[in-house]
Amino acid sequence: MCCLSFFLIPAAGLSFFFCAWLTMIFWGIIAPDFGAVTISYIQAMLITIAIWLVVAPLAAAVARGRRWKD
């Protein structure tokens, strides 16, 4: 488990930047439909970290709940 966690930290970092890039791209695609302005990569990173801060505890709670049923 120790070696696995060593590789999970850089993978989470890379996936964060990739998710921020995807957020920026998809926002740029749908923003004109709603009359909104496009966002920069920095703003996409802020949106991504905000979503991760909300979703991470929810995912941990779901995982904890499934472990108790086993």
Sequence and secondary structure as in RCSB ss.txt:
>XXXX:A:sequence
MCCLSFFLIPAAGLSFFFCAWLTMIFWGIIAPDFGAVTISYIQAMLITIAIWLVVAPLAAAVARGRRWKD
>XXXX:A:secstr
 HHHHHHHHHHHHHHHHHHHHHHHHHHHHHHHHHT     HHHHHHHHHHHHHHHHHHHHHHHHHHHHH 
